Amino acid sequence: MGHYLEKLAREFATVVVTGGSSGIGKAFIEQLHSLNGSLVFCNLSRTEPQFDRAGLILRHYPCDLGERDGPQAGFRALADDLQPGRILLVNNSGFGAYGPFPEPNLEHQLAMIDVNVRALTALTGLFLPLLRERGGAVVHVASTGGFQPTPYMATYGATKAFVLHWGLALERELAGSGVQVLTSCPGPTATDFFLRAGFKQRVLSPALAQTPEQVVRETLSALARGRRLRVCGWKNRILAAVGSTLPKTWVTALSAAVLRRVRLAQLKQK
Ligand SMILES: NC(=O)c1ccc[n+]([C@@H]2O[C@H](COP(=O)([O-])OP(=O)(O)OC[C@H]3O[C@@H](n4cnc5c(N)ncnc54)[C@H](OP(=O)(O)O)[C@@H]3O)[C@@H](O)[C@H]2O)c1
């Protein structure tokens, strides 16, 4: 790994990750630990992460970020365990749901807003005084789905549009404060995300999909370079750039056509 990434990882004492039990969050812990073995990791998720790594200092705080008091309870539990020094907060927990609104049910849709938007906003707010005092960084894991409306994943895309816009706006407000903010937008990534979102067939095009390791490496490189936004993968960067120039109604129709095709294929399979 690059020397500049090791330098980045040495800048922090504690890394707080949400959703380190799986996929991209797990890859953040693995890569940052490889870069700096003395980092202390604090994980907030419902399931305890499983690692087979000698020397990894990982504290797991069981936490449902979809619950009303989830972010506050998680913050209270870990606040006393924070090492002196700079903090990296990785707001990664999130999930989607595939199907016409409100499938699978309204509760699930509202929980998605709670985890993807409310918990991310709450945790950032709770950590902000500490981050300002000690210096540090926040990484928000948004999605390329945040660049356009996403019919059949309407709520998910809208939560990620929030993360994208909110993250970029917050970065400007905090410029010069010693708190760096990076919004990372992965495209399709090979994790449990799709199964959990209710996709039944293989939807990841091998030509477009990235591994969680690739997403994390690109995100950390962007953080080391002081970037504000990273769309992961050059093909996703082209799609996001082209999509952003089209009228919103066109890009919504295109997105509907793509996601409807997956839905029809799934219905045929039943
Ligand atoms: N995979 C993709 O194609 C893709 C693309 C763009 C963006 N993303 C974003 O990347 C992030 C990570 O997703 P992933 O792909 O790594 O999927 P994943 O493997 O399903 O991981 C999702 C993580 O979120 C955590 N989480 C879900 N609900 C939670 C809750 N109520 N409370 C606390 N934690 C919760 C899960 O932990 P527990 O289940 O243990 O609680 C899990 O660790 C998400 O924000 C996702 O939207 C993914």
PDBQT file of the ligand as one rigid body, heavy atoms in Angstrom, charges set to zero:
ROOT
HETATM    1  N1  LIG A 301     -22.830  -2.651  -1.936  1.00  0.00    +0.000 N 
HETATM    2  C1  LIG A 301     -23.127  -1.673  -2.756  1.00  0.00    +0.000 C 
HETATM    3  O1  LIG A 301     -23.335  -1.872  -3.965  1.00  0.00    +0.000 OA
HETATM    4  C2  LIG A 301     -23.158  -0.241  -2.250  1.00  0.00    +0.000 A 
HETATM    5  C3  LIG A 301     -23.117   0.785  -3.206  1.00  0.00    +0.000 A 
HETATM    6  C4  LIG A 301     -23.148   2.096  -2.765  1.00  0.00    +0.000 A 
HETATM    7  C5  LIG A 301     -23.219   2.384  -1.418  1.00  0.00    +0.000 A 
HETATM    8  N2  LIG A 301     -23.276   1.368  -0.514  1.00  0.00    +0.000 N 
HETATM    9  C6  LIG A 301     -23.379   1.734   0.903  1.00  0.00    +0.000 C 
HETATM   10  O2  LIG A 301     -22.281   1.180   1.599  1.00  0.00    +0.000 OA
HETATM   11  C7  LIG A 301     -22.629   1.040   2.986  1.00  0.00    +0.000 C 
HETATM   12  C8  LIG A 301     -22.197  -0.343   3.453  1.00  0.00    +0.000 C 
HETATM   13  O3  LIG A 301     -22.954  -1.321   2.741  1.00  0.00    +0.000 OA
HETATM   14  P1  LIG A 301     -22.338  -2.713   2.262  1.00  0.00    +0.000 P 
HETATM   15  O4  LIG A 301     -22.373  -2.722   0.799  1.00  0.00    +0.000 OA
HETATM   16  O5  LIG A 301     -21.064  -2.970   2.953  1.00  0.00    +0.000 OA
HETATM   17  O6  LIG A 301     -23.505  -3.689   2.731  1.00  0.00    +0.000 OA
HETATM   18  P2  LIG A 301     -23.559  -4.784   3.909  1.00  0.00    +0.000 P 
HETATM   19  O7  LIG A 301     -22.479  -5.770   3.709  1.00  0.00    +0.000 OA
HETATM   20  O8  LIG A 301     -24.980  -5.231   3.912  1.00  0.00    +0.000 OA
HETATM   21  O9  LIG A 301     -23.231  -3.946   5.221  1.00  0.00    +0.000 OA
HETATM   22  C9  LIG A 301     -24.157  -3.055   5.793  1.00  0.00    +0.000 C 
HETATM   23  C10 LIG A 301     -23.704  -2.708   7.199  1.00  0.00    +0.000 C 
HETATM   24  O10 LIG A 301     -24.660  -1.785   7.758  1.00  0.00    +0.000 OA
HETATM   25  C11 LIG A 301     -24.959  -2.198   9.074  1.00  0.00    +0.000 C 
HETATM   26  N3  LIG A 301     -26.330  -1.867   9.459  1.00  0.00    +0.000 N 
HETATM   27  C12 LIG A 301     -27.469  -2.123   8.770  1.00  0.00    +0.000 A 
HETATM   28  N4  LIG A 301     -28.531  -1.797   9.516  1.00  0.00    +0.000 NA
HETATM   29  C13 LIG A 301     -28.055  -1.346  10.713  1.00  0.00    +0.000 A 
HETATM   30  C14 LIG A 301     -28.656  -0.899  11.919  1.00  0.00    +0.000 A 
HETATM   31  N5  LIG A 301     -29.986  -0.876  12.071  1.00  0.00    +0.000 N 
HETATM   32  N6  LIG A 301     -27.856  -0.501  12.938  1.00  0.00    +0.000 NA
HETATM   33  C15 LIG A 301     -26.515  -0.551  12.819  1.00  0.00    +0.000 A 
HETATM   34  N7  LIG A 301     -25.884  -0.970  11.697  1.00  0.00    +0.000 NA
HETATM   35  C16 LIG A 301     -26.646  -1.387  10.671  1.00  0.00    +0.000 A 
HETATM   36  C17 LIG A 301     -24.813  -3.726   9.048  1.00  0.00    +0.000 C 
HETATM   37  O11 LIG A 301     -24.494  -4.194  10.366  1.00  0.00    +0.000 OA
HETATM   38  P3  LIG A 301     -25.468  -5.148  11.238  1.00  0.00    +0.000 P 
HETATM   39  O12 LIG A 301     -26.345  -5.898  10.283  1.00  0.00    +0.000 OA
HETATM   40  O13 LIG A 301     -24.494  -6.007  12.004  1.00  0.00    +0.000 OA
HETATM   41  O14 LIG A 301     -26.214  -4.218  12.135  1.00  0.00    +0.000 OA
HETATM   42  C18 LIG A 301     -23.640  -3.928   8.102  1.00  0.00    +0.000 C 
HETATM   43  O15 LIG A 301     -22.423  -3.951   8.806  1.00  0.00    +0.000 OA
HETATM   44  C19 LIG A 301     -24.137   1.286   3.070  1.00  0.00    +0.000 C 
HETATM   45  O16 LIG A 301     -24.367   2.595   3.557  1.00  0.00    +0.000 OA
HETATM   46  C20 LIG A 301     -24.595   1.166   1.625  1.00  0.00    +0.000 C 
HETATM   47  O17 LIG A 301     -25.748   1.932   1.369  1.00  0.00    +0.000 OA
HETATM   48  C21 LIG A 301     -23.241   0.050  -0.895  1.00  0.00    +0.000 A 
ENDROOT
TORSDOF 0
